[in-house]
């Protein structure tokens, strides 16, 4: 799977596009916001048209797993 991020910026914008298959690109907005001595990551997962409940639940699970991994890495 390919991932393409927006241009580097100073605003905490980490929007990206995920390509699960050739010719398919899914927009995934993500932000990092300062919060005291730490930060918060905000990720939006859009449900695609015609996506089944089961497929959407799978995608939610994958995103949750990725965010847990990110948290573990950043808290080392």
LOGULO-626419 format. One record per atom (N, C-alpha, C): residue number from 0; y, x, z; residue in three letters; atom name. Coordinates in pm, 1 decimal. Atoms other than C-alpha are relative to their C-alpha. Layout:
<atoms>
+-----+----------+----------+----------+-----+----+
|   k |    north |     east |       up |   r |  a |
+-----+----------+----------+----------+-----+----+
| NUM |        Y |        X |        Z | ALA | CA |
...
+-----+----------+----------+----------+-----+----+
</atoms>
This chain:
<atoms>
+-----+----------+----------+----------+-----+----+
|   k |    north |     east |       up |   r |  a |
+-----+----------+----------+----------+-----+----+
|   0 |   -116.2 |     84.8 |      0.0 | UNK |  N |
|   0 |      0.0 |      0.0 |      0.0 | UNK | CA |
|   0 |    123.4 |     90.1 |      0.0 | UNK |  C |
|   1 |   -123.0 |    -77.6 |      6.5 | UNK |  N |
|   1 |    344.0 |    133.8 |    -89.9 | UNK | CA |
|   1 |    109.4 |    -68.2 |     81.0 | UNK |  C |
|   2 |   -114.9 |     49.4 |    -75.5 | UNK |  N |
|   2 |    655.7 |     98.8 |    124.2 | UNK | CA |
|   2 |    123.7 |     72.4 |    -52.0 | UNK |  C |
|   3 |   -126.6 |    -57.3 |     47.0 | UNK |  N |
|   3 |   1012.7 |    152.9 |      0.8 | UNK | CA |
|   3 |    110.8 |    -47.3 |     93.5 | UNK |  C |
|   4 |   -109.2 |     33.0 |    -91.0 | UNK |  N |
|   4 |   1299.5 |    168.6 |    251.9 | UNK | CA |
|   4 |    133.5 |     -1.7 |    -72.7 | UNK |  C |
|   5 |   -136.5 |     -3.0 |     52.7 | UNK |  N |
|   5 |   1664.9 |     94.2 |    181.7 | UNK | CA |
|   5 |     57.6 |    138.2 |     28.2 | UNK |  C |
|   6 |    -61.4 |   -130.5 |    -18.5 | UNK |  N |
|   6 |   1898.9 |    391.7 |    168.8 | UNK | CA |
|   6 |     30.1 |     27.0 |    147.1 | UNK |  C |
|   7 |    -31.2 |    -42.5 |   -137.0 | UNK |  N |
|   7 |   1950.3 |    585.9 |    490.4 | UNK | CA |
|   7 |    141.8 |    -41.8 |     35.3 | UNK |  C |
|   8 |   -131.7 |     47.3 |    -41.7 | UNK |  N |
|   8 |   2243.7 |    450.1 |    690.9 | UNK | CA |
|   8 |     16.8 |     21.9 |    149.5 | UNK |  C |
|   9 |    -31.8 |    -19.1 |   -142.0 | UNK |  N |
|   9 |   2414.6 |    472.7 |   1030.6 | UNK | CA |
|   9 |      3.9 |   -131.2 |     77.7 | UNK |  C |
|  10 |    -13.4 |    132.8 |    -60.0 | UNK |  N |
|  10 |   2381.9 |    102.2 |   1110.2 | UNK | CA |
|  10 |   -128.3 |    -53.5 |     61.9 | UNK |  C |
|  11 |    126.1 |     45.8 |    -55.8 | UNK |  N |
|  11 |   2020.5 |     80.0 |   1226.7 | UNK | CA |
|  11 |    -76.3 |    -94.8 |    -90.4 | UNK |  C |
|  12 |     68.5 |     87.2 |     96.6 | UNK |  N |
|  12 |   1913.5 |   -102.0 |    911.9 | UNK | CA |
|  12 |   -118.0 |     75.8 |    -60.2 | UNK |  C |
|  13 |    122.4 |    -59.8 |     52.5 | UNK |  N |
|  13 |   1553.7 |    -19.5 |    821.0 | UNK | CA |
|  13 |    -74.7 |    -98.7 |    -89.2 | UNK |  C |
|  14 |     64.0 |     94.6 |     90.8 | UNK |  N |
|  14 |   1490.8 |   -296.0 |    570.1 | UNK | CA |
|  14 |    -88.7 |     76.5 |    -96.2 | UNK |  C |
|  15 |     91.6 |    -64.6 |     92.1 | UNK |  N |
|  15 |   1200.6 |   -217.5 |    345.3 | UNK | CA |
|  15 |    -73.0 |   -103.2 |    -84.8 | UNK |  C |
|  16 |     76.5 |     82.1 |     92.9 | UNK |  N |
|  16 |    985.7 |   -352.7 |     66.3 | UNK | CA |
|  16 |   -142.6 |     52.2 |      0.5 | UNK |  C |
|  17 |    141.3 |    -35.5 |     -3.8 | UNK |  N |
|  17 |    607.8 |   -354.6 |     90.4 | UNK | CA |
|  17 |    -63.5 |    -49.1 |   -129.8 | UNK |  C |
|  18 |     68.9 |     35.7 |    124.6 | UNK |  N |
|  18 |    397.1 |   -352.3 |   -226.5 | UNK | CA |
|  18 |   -150.3 |     -4.1 |     25.3 | UNK |  C |
|  19 |    143.5 |     10.9 |    -27.6 | UNK |  N |
|  19 |     50.5 |   -486.1 |   -141.0 | UNK | CA |
|  19 |    -86.9 |      7.3 |   -125.3 | UNK |  C |
|  20 |     73.4 |     -5.2 |    126.8 | UNK |  N |
|  20 |    -47.6 |   -494.6 |   -509.3 | UNK | CA |
|  20 |     99.0 |     38.9 |   -109.1 | UNK |  C |
|  21 |    -90.8 |    -37.2 |    109.7 | UNK |  N |
|  21 |     94.7 |   -363.5 |   -837.2 | UNK | CA |
|  21 |     82.9 |   -119.9 |    -46.6 | UNK |  C |
|  22 |    -88.8 |    105.6 |     47.2 | UNK |  N |
|  22 |    397.5 |   -566.8 |   -942.1 | UNK | CA |
|  22 |     41.8 |   -100.0 |    106.4 | UNK |  C |
|  23 |    -34.0 |     90.8 |   -110.1 | UNK |  N |
|  23 |    423.4 |   -740.5 |   -601.3 | UNK | CA |
|  23 |     82.3 |     78.8 |    101.9 | UNK |  C |
|  24 |    -83.9 |    -66.1 |    -98.8 | UNK |  N |
|  24 |    704.9 |   -651.0 |   -362.3 | UNK | CA |
|  24 |     48.8 |   -104.5 |     99.9 | UNK |  C |
|  25 |    -34.9 |     93.8 |   -105.3 | UNK |  N |
|  25 |    766.0 |   -823.9 |    -28.1 | UNK | CA |
|  25 |    110.0 |     62.4 |     85.5 | UNK |  C |
|  26 |   -114.3 |    -46.3 |    -78.0 | UNK |  N |
|  26 |   1099.9 |   -788.3 |    154.4 | UNK | CA |
|  26 |    -28.1 |    -14.6 |    148.9 | UNK |  C |
|  27 |     23.7 |      0.4 |   -143.9 | UNK |  N |
|  27 |   1075.9 |   -697.9 |    523.6 | UNK | CA |
|  27 |    123.0 |     57.1 |     71.7 | UNK |  C |
|  28 |   -117.5 |    -49.4 |    -70.8 | UNK |  N |
|  28 |   1405.8 |   -679.2 |    716.2 | UNK | CA |
|  28 |    -35.5 |     53.6 |    138.1 | UNK |  C |
|  29 |     23.2 |    -58.9 |   -130.5 | UNK |  N |
|  29 |   1411.6 |   -455.2 |   1023.1 | UNK | CA |
|  29 |    129.2 |     67.0 |     46.1 | UNK |  C |
|  30 |   -120.7 |    -57.2 |    -58.0 | UNK |  N |
|  30 |   1692.2 |   -346.9 |   1257.0 | UNK | CA |
|  30 |    -35.3 |     71.4 |    129.2 | UNK |  C |
|  31 |      8.5 |    -66.9 |   -128.7 | UNK |  N |
|  31 |   1725.0 |   -104.4 |   1545.3 | UNK | CA |
|  31 |    135.6 |    -14.4 |     66.6 | UNK |  C |
|  32 |   -123.5 |     25.2 |    -72.4 | UNK |  N |
|  32 |   1985.4 |   -201.5 |   1804.9 | UNK | CA |
|  32 |      0.2 |     78.8 |    130.4 | UNK |  C |
|  33 |    -14.0 |    -70.8 |   -127.3 | UNK |  N |
|  33 |   2113.8 |     12.3 |   2092.2 | UNK | CA |
|  33 |     -4.8 |   -101.2 |    113.5 | UNK |  C |
|  34 |      7.8 |     86.1 |   -117.7 | UNK |  N |
|  34 |   2034.8 |   -137.1 |   2433.7 | UNK | CA |
|  34 |     -4.6 |     89.7 |    122.6 | UNK |  C |
|  35 |     -6.7 |    -89.9 |   -114.0 | UNK |  N |
|  35 |   2152.1 |     65.7 |   2730.6 | UNK | CA |
|  35 |    -39.7 |    140.1 |    -41.1 | UNK |  C |
|  36 |     45.2 |   -135.7 |     33.3 | UNK |  N |
|  36 |   1972.5 |    399.6 |   2729.0 | UNK | CA |
|  36 |   -113.1 |     -1.1 |   -102.3 | UNK |  C |
|  37 |    109.1 |     12.0 |     97.2 | UNK |  N |
|  37 |   1712.0 |    268.9 |   2484.4 | UNK | CA |
|  37 |     42.6 |    -76.6 |   -122.9 | UNK |  C |
|  38 |    -28.7 |     78.0 |    120.3 | UNK |  N |
|  38 |   1689.0 |     49.1 |   2180.3 | UNK | CA |
|  38 |   -100.6 |   -114.0 |    -13.7 | UNK |  C |
|  39 |     86.1 |    113.8 |     31.8 | UNK |  N |
|  39 |   1536.6 |   -272.3 |   2049.3 | UNK | CA |
|  39 |    -24.7 |     -0.1 |   -150.6 | UNK |  C |
|  40 |     32.6 |     12.3 |    142.1 | UNK |  N |
|  40 |   1357.1 |   -314.1 |   1716.4 | UNK | CA |
|  40 |    -18.9 |   -148.6 |    -30.2 | UNK |  C |
|  41 |     12.2 |    139.8 |     43.4 | UNK |  N |
|  41 |   1393.9 |   -648.4 |   1539.9 | UNK | CA |
|  41 |    -60.8 |      0.4 |   -139.4 | UNK |  C |
|  42 |     71.7 |      6.5 |    127.2 | UNK |  N |
|  42 |   1151.4 |   -726.1 |   1259.1 | UNK | CA |
|  42 |    -16.6 |   -146.7 |    -37.6 | UNK |  C |
|  43 |     16.5 |    136.8 |     47.9 | UNK |  N |
|  43 |   1149.1 |  -1042.0 |   1050.5 | UNK | CA |
|  43 |   -115.2 |     -3.6 |   -100.1 | UNK |  C |
|  44 |    112.4 |     18.7 |     92.2 | UNK |  N |
|  44 |    826.4 |  -1152.6 |    884.2 | UNK | CA |
|  44 |     15.5 |   -136.8 |    -64.4 | UNK |  C |
|  45 |    -12.9 |    125.3 |     73.5 | UNK |  N |
|  45 |    881.7 |  -1413.8 |    618.2 | UNK | CA |
|  45 |   -138.0 |    -48.8 |    -43.2 | UNK |  C |
|  46 |    122.8 |     60.5 |     52.5 | UNK |  N |
|  46 |    602.1 |  -1652.3 |    533.0 | UNK | CA |
|  46 |     22.8 |    -24.9 |   -148.1 | UNK |  C |
|  47 |    -14.6 |     12.7 |    144.9 | UNK |  N |
|  47 |    553.2 |  -1634.4 |    157.9 | UNK | CA |
|  47 |    -41.7 |   -138.8 |    -47.4 | UNK |  C |
|  48 |     39.4 |    130.5 |     53.9 | UNK |  N |
|  48 |    527.6 |  -1947.5 |    -55.2 | UNK | CA |
|  48 |   -151.4 |     -4.4 |    -25.5 | UNK |  C |
|  49 |    143.5 |     22.0 |     23.9 | UNK |  N |
|  49 |    173.0 |  -2086.5 |    -77.8 | UNK | CA |
|  49 |    -90.6 |     86.3 |     88.7 | UNK |  C |
|  50 |     81.3 |    -82.0 |    -89.8 | UNK |  N |
|  50 |     55.6 |  -1858.5 |    207.2 | UNK | CA |
|  50 |    -72.3 |    -91.8 |     99.0 | UNK |  C |
|  51 |     77.6 |     82.8 |    -92.3 | UNK |  N |
|  51 |   -223.7 |  -2012.9 |    411.6 | UNK | CA |
|  51 |     34.2 |     36.5 |    144.8 | UNK |  C |
|  52 |    -19.6 |    -26.5 |   -142.0 | UNK |  N |
|  52 |   -200.9 |  -2042.0 |    789.6 | UNK | CA |
|  52 |    -78.8 |    123.9 |     42.3 | UNK |  C |
|  53 |     85.6 |   -113.0 |    -36.3 | UNK |  N |
|  53 |   -487.3 |  -1793.3 |    818.0 | UNK | CA |
|  53 |     59.5 |    132.3 |    -49.1 | UNK |  C |
|  54 |    -57.7 |   -123.5 |     55.0 | UNK |  N |
|  54 |   -323.7 |  -1533.4 |    590.6 | UNK | CA |
|  54 |    127.6 |     37.2 |     75.4 | UNK |  C |
|  55 |   -122.2 |    -27.6 |    -74.5 | UNK |  N |
|  55 |      8.8 |  -1566.5 |    772.4 | UNK | CA |
|  55 |    -33.9 |     54.2 |    139.2 | UNK |  C |
|  56 |     42.9 |    -48.0 |   -132.3 | UNK |  N |
|  56 |   -166.5 |  -1522.4 |   1108.8 | UNK | CA |
|  56 |    -51.0 |    144.3 |     -8.7 | UNK |  C |
|  57 |     46.5 |   -138.0 |     20.7 | UNK |  N |
|  57 |   -335.5 |  -1208.1 |    970.9 | UNK | CA |
|  57 |    119.0 |     94.2 |    -13.4 | UNK |  C |
|  58 |   -119.4 |    -83.0 |     18.4 | UNK |  N |
|  58 |      3.0 |  -1071.0 |    861.2 | UNK | CA |
|  58 |     73.6 |     19.3 |    131.8 | UNK |  C |
|  59 |    -64.1 |     -9.4 |   -131.4 | UNK |  N |
|  59 |    151.4 |  -1148.1 |   1203.6 | UNK | CA |
|  59 |    -74.9 |    102.8 |     85.1 | UNK |  C |
|  60 |     80.5 |    -94.2 |    -76.4 | UNK |  N |
|  60 |   -135.1 |   -957.1 |   1365.8 | UNK | CA |
|  60 |     20.5 |    143.9 |    -44.1 | UNK |  C |
|  61 |    -22.5 |   -135.0 |     51.9 | UNK |  N |
|  61 |    -84.2 |   -656.0 |   1139.8 | UNK | CA |
|  61 |    137.0 |     52.8 |     40.5 | UNK |  C |
|  62 |   -134.7 |    -40.9 |    -40.2 | UNK |  N |
|  62 |    289.2 |   -647.9 |   1214.6 | UNK | CA |
|  62 |      2.9 |     30.6 |    149.6 | UNK |  C |
|  63 |      5.2 |    -26.2 |   -144.1 | UNK |  N |
|  63 |    223.9 |   -675.1 |   1588.6 | UNK | CA |
|  63 |    -65.7 |    134.0 |     29.0 | UNK |  C |
|  64 |     69.6 |   -128.0 |    -18.2 | UNK |  N |
|  64 |    -19.1 |   -384.1 |   1565.6 | UNK | CA |
|  64 |     91.9 |    116.3 |    -39.2 | UNK |  C |
|  65 |    -92.1 |   -105.4 |     44.2 | UNK |  N |
|  65 |    233.8 |   -174.4 |   1370.5 | UNK | CA |
|  65 |    112.9 |     20.7 |    101.0 | UNK |  C |
|  66 |   -109.0 |    -11.9 |    -97.2 | UNK |  N |
|  66 |    508.9 |   -250.3 |   1623.7 | UNK | CA |
|  66 |    -49.1 |     62.7 |    131.4 | UNK |  C |
|  67 |     56.7 |    -64.9 |   -119.2 | UNK |  N |
|  67 |    281.3 |   -153.5 |   1915.8 | UNK | CA |
|  67 |    -15.6 |    150.4 |    -23.7 | UNK |  C |
|  68 |     14.7 |   -141.8 |     34.7 | UNK |  N |
|  68 |    203.3 |    174.9 |   1738.4 | UNK | CA |
|  68 |    135.5 |     69.6 |      0.0 | UNK |  C |
|  69 |   -135.6 |    -56.5 |      0.7 | UNK |  N |
|  69 |    574.3 |    236.6 |   1679.3 | UNK | CA |
|  69 |     48.7 |     22.4 |    142.7 | UNK |  C |
|  70 |    -42.7 |    -10.9 |   -140.0 | UNK |  N |
|  70 |    644.9 |    171.7 |   2048.1 | UNK | CA |
|  70 |    -68.3 |    117.4 |     68.6 | UNK |  C |
|  71 |     73.9 |   -110.7 |    -60.1 | UNK |  N |
|  71 |    372.5 |    414.3 |   2156.8 | UNK | CA |
|  71 |     53.8 |    134.9 |    -47.3 | UNK |  C |
|  72 |    -51.6 |   -125.5 |     55.5 | UNK |  N |
|  72 |    504.8 |    687.1 |   1927.3 | UNK | CA |
|  72 |    138.2 |     32.3 |     57.0 | UNK |  C |
|  73 |   -137.2 |    -23.7 |    -44.9 | UNK |  N |
|  73 |    866.6 |    643.2 |   2034.3 | UNK | CA |
|  73 |     10.4 |     25.0 |    150.1 | UNK |  C |
|  74 |     -5.5 |    -17.7 |   -144.1 | UNK |  N |
|  74 |    784.5 |    638.5 |   2405.9 | UNK | CA |
|  74 |    -70.0 |    126.4 |     48.6 | UNK |  C |
|  75 |     66.6 |   -127.7 |    -38.7 | UNK |  N |
|  75 |    599.5 |    972.7 |   2403.4 | UNK | CA |
|  75 |    101.6 |     97.6 |     53.1 | UNK |  C |
+-----+----------+----------+----------+-----+----+
</atoms>
